[in-house]
């Protein structure tokens, strides 16, 4: 049996304590409400690639159930949905204190890029016109305080409405 002695041991590495009381980052959560599956999957791909957690609902009724379970920071909401319309989903979310603060980006296929005043009055934060440019969508999410990574302690979507 032989012994190995080191004349110049490696310097010790100081471990830096990880602060336990500071904010911890987490992936922001986005709920995609879109009945066109290829569009929903495209948005999911773009968002996940950027680091977001994503859930998908394919109709208004499903969206209202998923929003309670998933607690999204932002909701991408198509206006034309089977069953409960996107406008009705928007109104219900804004009327519910648990969800009134969430950032809602309305998805629209409007040729003119504008949404009816009724949609904005119902509480949409902003909108994206289809076909959706990923850079435009990501910019709007960041503008409303929903970047891919947020503080874990931050309430889901404490962003302001404009």
CORUR-V170516 format. One record per residue. N is the residue number from 0. RES is the residue in three letters. SS is DSSP state (hx for helix, st for strand, lp for the rest). PHI is phi in degrees with one decimal (none if undefined). OMEGA is omega in whole degrees, 0 to 359 (none if undefined). Layout:
N:RES:SS:PHI:OMEGA  N:RES:SS:PHI:OMEGA
This chain:
0:UNK:lp:none:182  1:UNK:lp:-114.5:179  2:UNK:lp:-109.0:176  3:UNK:lp:-111.2:178  4:UNK:lp:-115.8:179  5:UNK:lp:-102.9:179  6:UNK:lp:-76.7:180  7:UNK:lp:-119.6:181  8:UNK:lp:-63.3:178  9:UNK:lp:-62.0:179  10:UNK:lp:-61.6:180  11:UNK:lp:-71.4:179  12:UNK:lp:-96.1:179  13:UNK:lp:-77.3:176  14:UNK:lp:-87.4:178  15:UNK:lp:-93.3:180  16:UNK:lp:-65.8:177  17:UNK:lp:-84.6:181  18:UNK:lp:-62.5:182  19:UNK:lp:-95.5:185  20:UNK:lp:-98.8:180  21:UNK:lp:-85.3:179  22:UNK:lp:-65.7:178  23:UNK:lp:-109.5:180  24:UNK:st:-73.6:174  25:UNK:st:-145.4:177  26:UNK:st:-70.7:176  27:UNK:lp:-68.4:182  28:UNK:st:-104.0:179  29:UNK:st:-126.2:174  30:UNK:st:-98.6:177  31:UNK:st:-98.9:178  32:UNK:st:-113.3:187  33:UNK:lp:-154.3:181  34:UNK:lp:-80.8:177  35:UNK:lp:-80.7:188  36:UNK:hx:-59.1:181  37:UNK:hx:-67.0:177  38:UNK:hx:-71.2:179  39:UNK:hx:-59.1:181  40:UNK:hx:-68.6:176  41:UNK:hx:-61.7:179  42:UNK:hx:-63.7:177  43:UNK:hx:-59.5:180  44:UNK:hx:-59.7:181  45:UNK:hx:-60.7:184  46:UNK:hx:-67.8:180  47:UNK:hx:-64.2:178  48:UNK:hx:-59.7:179  49:UNK:hx:-84.3:178  50:UNK:lp:109.9:179  51:UNK:lp:-78.2:166  52:UNK:st:-88.5:186  53:UNK:st:-132.0:170  54:UNK:st:-125.2:181  55:UNK:st:-123.4:170  56:UNK:st:-125.9:185  57:UNK:lp:-99.2:175  58:UNK:lp:-153.5:184  59:UNK:hx:-64.3:181  60:UNK:hx:-63.7:178  61:UNK:hx:-62.1:180  62:UNK:hx:-60.1:181  63:UNK:hx:-65.0:176  64:UNK:hx:-77.2:183  65:UNK:hx:-67.8:183  66:UNK:hx:-61.0:178  67:UNK:hx:-68.6:183  68:UNK:hx:-77.3:189  69:UNK:hx:-87.4:182  70:UNK:lp:48.5:184  71:UNK:lp:-70.3:173  72:UNK:lp:-81.4:179  73:UNK:st:-144.3:179  74:UNK:st:-127.6:172  75:UNK:st:-97.1:192  76:UNK:st:-121.2:174  77:UNK:st:-71.0:181  78:UNK:lp:-83.8:182  79:UNK:lp:-103.1:182  80:UNK:lp:-129.4:174  81:UNK:lp:-71.1:180  82:UNK:lp:75.9:180  83:UNK:lp:-72.3:182  84:UNK:lp:-69.6:176  85:UNK:hx:-60.3:178  86:UNK:hx:-62.7:178  87:UNK:hx:-66.3:176  88:UNK:hx:-61.0:179  89:UNK:hx:-57.3:180  90:UNK:hx:-62.3:180  91:UNK:hx:-66.1:179  92:UNK:hx:-64.8:180  93:UNK:hx:-69.8:179  94:UNK:hx:-81.2:183  95:UNK:lp:-97.7:183  96:UNK:lp:-55.9:180  97:UNK:lp:-68.3:186  98:UNK:lp:-124.2:185  99:UNK:lp:-61.1:184  100:UNK:lp:-87.1:186  101:UNK:lp:-67.4:176  102:UNK:st:-74.8:180  103:UNK:st:-122.0:177  104:UNK:st:-105.6:181  105:UNK:st:-81.5:177  106:UNK:st:-102.5:185  107:UNK:st:-138.9:176  108:UNK:lp:-101.5:182  109:UNK:lp:-59.6:179  110:UNK:lp:-70.1:185  111:UNK:lp:-98.0:178  112:UNK:lp:78.9:180  113:UNK:lp:-102.1:175  114:UNK:lp:-102.0:174  115:UNK:lp:-58.1:180  116:UNK:hx:-54.5:181  117:UNK:hx:-58.3:181  118:UNK:hx:-69.3:179  119:UNK:hx:-67.8:178  120:UNK:hx:-66.1:179  121:UNK:lp:-73.3:174  122:UNK:lp:119.7:176  123:UNK:lp:-65.1:177  124:UNK:lp:-76.1:182  125:UNK:st:-164.1:178  126:UNK:st:-145.7:173  127:UNK:st:-127.1:179  128:UNK:st:-91.5:176  129:UNK:lp:-79.8:357  130:UNK:lp:-67.9:187  131:UNK:lp:-85.8:175  132:UNK:lp:-85.1:182  133:UNK:hx:-51.6:181  134:UNK:hx:-63.7:178  135:UNK:hx:-65.6:180  136:UNK:hx:-62.2:181  137:UNK:hx:-63.5:178  138:UNK:hx:-63.4:181  139:UNK:hx:-66.4:177  140:UNK:hx:-61.5:180  141:UNK:hx:-64.4:179  142:UNK:hx:-60.0:182  143:UNK:lp:-98.4:173  144:UNK:lp:79.8:179  145:UNK:lp:-126.9:173  146:UNK:lp:-74.4:183  147:UNK:lp:-57.0:181  148:UNK:st:-123.7:180  149:UNK:st:-131.4:177  150:UNK:st:-66.4:181  151:UNK:lp:-59.4:183  152:UNK:lp:-79.8:180  153:UNK:lp:-68.2:177  154:UNK:lp:-63.9:179  155:UNK:lp:-54.7:175  156:UNK:lp:56.5:175  157:UNK:lp:-89.2:181  158:UNK:lp:-65.1:180  159:UNK:lp:-82.8:176  160:UNK:lp:-95.6:179  161:UNK:lp:-110.9:none
